[in-house]
Amino acid sequence: MPSAARLDPRRLILATLALAGPALGASEPPARHPALSGPSIEERILQMDAPPPNREPVRPDGSASGAGAAFREGSFLVSRRGRLQQRADGWWFHFDADAAGKADAPVAVHPSATLAGMLRLMESRREPTTFFLSAEVFAFDGRNYILPTHFTVAATTTHQPLPEPVEPAQPEADGGADPSAASLIRGVDRATARRREAPVATSAAAPAGPVVAEGEFFNLRRARGMPDQNGGWRVAFDNGTGDAGADAPMALLPCRTLGRMIALARSTREGLTVTVSGRVFLFEGRNYLLPTLFFVDYASAVGEIRSAQ
C-alpha cells in the first residue's frame, strides 16, 4: 500500500469531492429571515376576506329580558293584522293567521294614549274590530310586549248585499218596532257603552302627584326602584322637600332595561337608588315610564346591600 506521502494530492481532492457530493445535495437550504418567510400582503388580504369559521352564536346576557320571546327587542311590527283582547293582566294583541294558516303568538300591549284610542274606537263599533297595527317590540321575562305607534281599522272582509227597497202596500202602522229587535239593540248599546278598564300595575288609589303628559322625556332623574303590590315594578322620584309639583311614582313598563334593573335590585330589601331616563306614557289617567337608561347610585347601594345582609 502506498504511503500517504507518495499519494497524488490531486487524487485526494477528487476523492474528497466525490464523497462530499451526496451529503451536500441532501442538506436543507439555509433558513430565511422571519420577515421574508411570513405571508405576503396578498395572502393576508385573502385571510381577512375569508368567511369566519363556524362558531357558537352569541347568547343573551342572561338577564330577565327575552329568552323564549318570539320577537327581538328593538324590532318593529309594521301593519300587522289582528285584534285586541283583554286579559286579567292587561290588553293583548292577537295576530290573524296568514295564508298558510299560521299565526304568531299573542303579545301584551303596553299602556299608552294610542292603546286608549284603539279602545275608544272599539267602544264606538258594534261589530268586532280588526286592526292593522304598527308597534315597537320589547322583551321581558320570556314574553314580548309591543308599544303601539300607529293603527288603522281593517275593512270588513265580507259584505252582505243591500236588499232592494220595497214599497209598502199600506202606510206603516203607528210606531211599532219589533220588541225583540228593540231589546237586542238596547243590549248592544249598553254593552258597547260600558267602559273597558285595563288593569294597571300600580295600586287603585289616585296618583299622588300631577299627571304628566304623554311624550315627555325624563332625563337623569334620581329615583328609587322597587316592586309594587301587583307584581310589577315602579320608581318613586326624589323630588326634594316641599316641592309642590312633585311627580307621582310611575309604573315601569317591561323591557330589557327593566330586567337589568331588577337583577341589580334583588340584592336589596327596599329597592335600589338609581338615576333613570325614560319616556312617559299616559293611560286611564295614570303615568307609566319606559326606562331607556339608568345608573346605580353605588354609594347608596353599598349601604342597602349591607343592611340586607
Secondary structure, DSSP 8 states (H G I E B T S, - for coil): ---GGGS-HHHHHHHHHHHHHHHHHHS------HHHHS--HHHHHHHHHS-----------SSSS-TT-SS-TT-EEEEEEEEEEEETTEEEEEE---TTS-----EEE---HHHHHHHHHHHT-SS---EEEEEEEEEETTEEEEEEEEEEE---S-----------SS---SS---HHHHHHHHHHHHHHHS------SS-SS--SS----TT-EEEEEEEEEEE-TTS-EEEEE---TT-TT----EEE--SHHHHHHHHHHTTSSS-EEEEEEEEEEEETTEEEEEEEEEEE-HHHHHHHHHHH-
